[in-house]
Amino acid sequence: MNILVTGGAGYIGSHVAKKLNNIGHHVVVYDNLVKGHREAVLTAKFVKGDLADKKLLNEVMQSEEIEAVVHLAAHSIVGESMEKPGKYFQNNLSNGLNLLEVMVSNNVAYLVFSSTAAVYGEPQEVPITEDHPTNPASTYGDSKLFFEKILERYQQIHGLKYVSLRYFNAAGADHSGEIGEAHSPETHLIPIVLQKALGIRDKLYIFGDDYPSRDGSCIRDYIHVEDLADAHILALDGLIDGMDSRIYNLGNGEGYSVKEVIETASALIGKEIEAEIGPRRAGDPAVLVASSQKIREELGWKPKYAALETIIETAWKWHKGGGFNGND
């Protein structure tokens, strides 16, 4: 198939694009490179473009005869979203609407959407299932939930079929070491820990050690980015095979604490990674763990790289190699 991957030069998008290309699809990456990296697009065709540019987007849809879209282009920093809500609604909603309108006008009927566990807000029960109440605690979570609502209407009115994938904590890197996680600024725990190990970062903080968890630090569900990419492919295959639109959580179903991540990284690298205890951050739940039972049962998805050691090992290979242009 001819597949458009928006945000395909970003962390998750580049892994999705690589896997789609490797199994024989014609992949076109559409990315404005504000957060993405041109070096992350290994074999797919690349178009530098913004979703605000409907004219270019339409030209690409037509010239490449696009048949399906995997939509990963979005702003995604929770803290920033609470400082600049307009930026997040503009990009994640208005620009997303541009994509949907161009899809409809070109009769592109399949969409896999990169959503987030942030739509749930403070969990009422753990593990979190897809029918858990949605009550986002951030503008970022709002923007993703609103877009899911928009997708429901586009399905009802235009027949657009979609799968919304609510990620928990994406982590790790491609086993080849060719692509990995490179954010600026970096906000994710595992790369921050590894940056501290490499001397790139001066301080590493554990934000609170008095949570009601097994060691007092927050517990999160980490999912290897390659397992995440596999889920996108299964979701797309399901839609093409006639599956109705639906929502899936994506996580390992097992949580690891901040302290466990640091200890595991220290053991793998062979040196102690020092961390300081800081105050709690507002809005940080003690435990966030997904139930991915639904996608396991319905699409046969199963994480191949669930062990924390494997996740950190692949990330370490990537960061130790210098990332893109030796700069993360």
Secondary structure, DSSP 4 states (H G I P E B T S, - for coil): -EEEEETTTSHHHHHHHHHHHHTT-EEEEEE--SS--GGG--SSEEEE--TT-HHHHHHHHHHTT--EEEE------HHHHHH-HHHHHIIIIIHHHHHHHHHHHTT--EEEEEEEGGGS-S-SSSSBPTTSPP--SSHHHHHHHHHHHHHHHHHHHH--EEEEEEE-EEE---TTSSS----SS---HHHHHHHHHHTS-S--EEE-S-SSSSSSS-EEEEEEHHHHHHHHHHHHHHHHTTPPPEEEEES-S-EEEHHHHHHHHHHHHTS----EEEPPPTT--SEE-B--HHHHHHH----S--SHHHHHHHHHHHHHTTSGGG--
